[in-house]
């Protein structure tokens, strides 16, 4: 599946530059942001399947894009994914690390260059359309596309801690610290890509995962996508 998605990204990314005299139709694209512990990946997978079924176009299904962004950006930079994954691990290079890396490797790319390339890859994929982007700061980069829908999943800390503790087999104390840390880092990533703090008004739909299960959320997003003309 990973190879199929990468081939899909390569084909679309390589043909991203339209004729200047042509008006390119961008999208549709859906982004899903979430607080740590909310079922974004599950929702995205089921949503892609449902949207494809609704359209009845099996030879051009909706795709879920997540880690493929890292691999495509690394390819554009001529680096291995491991060299740039620190961005999505919410880490930062220190000034000293930047200098040492620049001196020690002819393949050195600045953190700014890496971030800009990731932003360009996400933008290109979103504009090509028929994709659901989970996390990766997608809403920050694609919010201005008219043919788009931006989702936010949340739930109370106590609710998420219970699920995280069970899923990762860690104590509630550890689960809470993990959730707080990941929420903070994801927020920082969105802010860095957007150039400002993202607000609730930046999202089209916000779901409380304590009140709606994954199946209900998927059906509601699909109906909204239909009403907005994305499908």
Residue pairs with C-beta under 8 A, 6 or more apart in sequence:
2 67
2 68
5 63
5 65
5 68
6 68
6 71
6 72
8 63
9 65
9 68
9 71
9 72
9 125
10 72
10 75
12 124
12 125
12 128
13 72
13 76
13 121
13 124
13 125
13 128
16 124
16 127
16 128
18 24
24 127
25 129
25 147
26 126
26 127
26 128
26 129
26 145
26 146
26 147
27 126
27 127
27 129
27 145
27 146
27 147
27 148
27 230
28 129
28 130
28 147
28 148
28 149
28 225
28 230
28 231
29 125
29 126
29 127
29 129
29 130
29 131
29 132
29 133
29 138
29 142
29 145
29 147
29 148
29 149
30 47
30 131
30 132
30 133
30 148
30 149
30 150
30 151
30 221
30 225
30 230
31 126
31 132
31 133
31 134
31 138
31 139
31 142
31 148
31 149
31 150
31 151
32 40
32 43
32 44
32 132
32 133
32 134
32 135
32 138
32 151
32 152
32 153
33 40
33 135
33 138
33 139
33 150
33 151
33 152
33 153
33 186
33 190
33 203
34 40
34 135
34 152
34 153
34 154
35 153
35 154
35 155
35 160
35 179
35 183
36 160
36 164
36 178
36 179
36 182
36 183
36 186
37 155
37 159
37 160
37 161
37 163
37 164
37 179
38 153
38 154
38 155
38 160
38 209
39 153
39 209
39 214
40 134
40 135
40 153
41 64
41 66
41 134
42 214
43 153
43 214
43 217
43 218
43 221
44 64
44 66
44 132
44 134
45 64
46 214
46 215
46 218
47 62
47 132
47 218
47 221
47 222
48 61
48 62
48 63
48 64
48 132
49 61
49 62
50 218
50 219
50 222
51 62
51 222
51 225
51 230
51 231
52 58
52 61
52 62
54 222
54 226
54 231
55 231
60 130
61 130
62 130
62 131
62 132
63 130
63 131
63 132
64 131
64 132
64 134
65 125
65 131
65 132
65 133
65 134
66 133
66 134
66 135
66 136
69 118
69 121
69 122
69 125
69 133
69 136
70 81
70 84
70 85
70 88
70 118
71 81
72 121
72 125
73 84
73 114
73 117
73 118
73 121
74 80
74 81
74 83
74 84
76 117
76 120
76 121
77 83
77 84
77 109
77 113
77 114
77 117
78 107
79 107
79 109
83 107
83 109
84 109
84 114
84 118
86 92
86 93
87 111
87 114
87 115
87 118
87 189
88 136
88 189
90 182
90 185
90 186
90 188
90 189
92 111
93 101
93 111
98 110
98 111
101 108
102 108
102 110
109 117
115 192
115 193
118 136
119 141
119 193
122 133
122 136
122 137
122 138
122 141
122 142
123 141
123 142
125 131
125 133
126 133
126 138
126 141
126 142
126 145
126 148
127 145
129 147
133 142
135 186
136 189
137 189
137 190
137 192
137 193
137 194
139 150
139 152
139 190
139 198
139 202
139 203
140 190
140 191
140 193
140 194
140 198
141 193
141 194
142 148
142 150
143 150
143 194
143 202
147 229
147 230
148 230
149 204
149 205
149 221
149 224
149 225
149 228
149 230
150 202
150 203
150 204
150 205
151 203
151 204
151 205
151 206
151 207
151 221
152 200
152 203
152 205
152 206
152 207
153 206
153 207
153 209
153 217
154 206
154 207
154 208
154 209
155 208
155 209
155 210
156 210
157 176
157 179
157 180
159 209
159 210
160 175
160 179
161 172
161 175
161 176
161 179
162 172
162 175
164 170
164 175
164 178
164 179
165 171
165 172
165 174
165 175
168 175
168 178
170 178
187 197
187 198
190 198
191 197
191 198
200 206
204 224
205 220
205 221
205 224
207 217
207 220
209 217
212 220
222 231
225 231
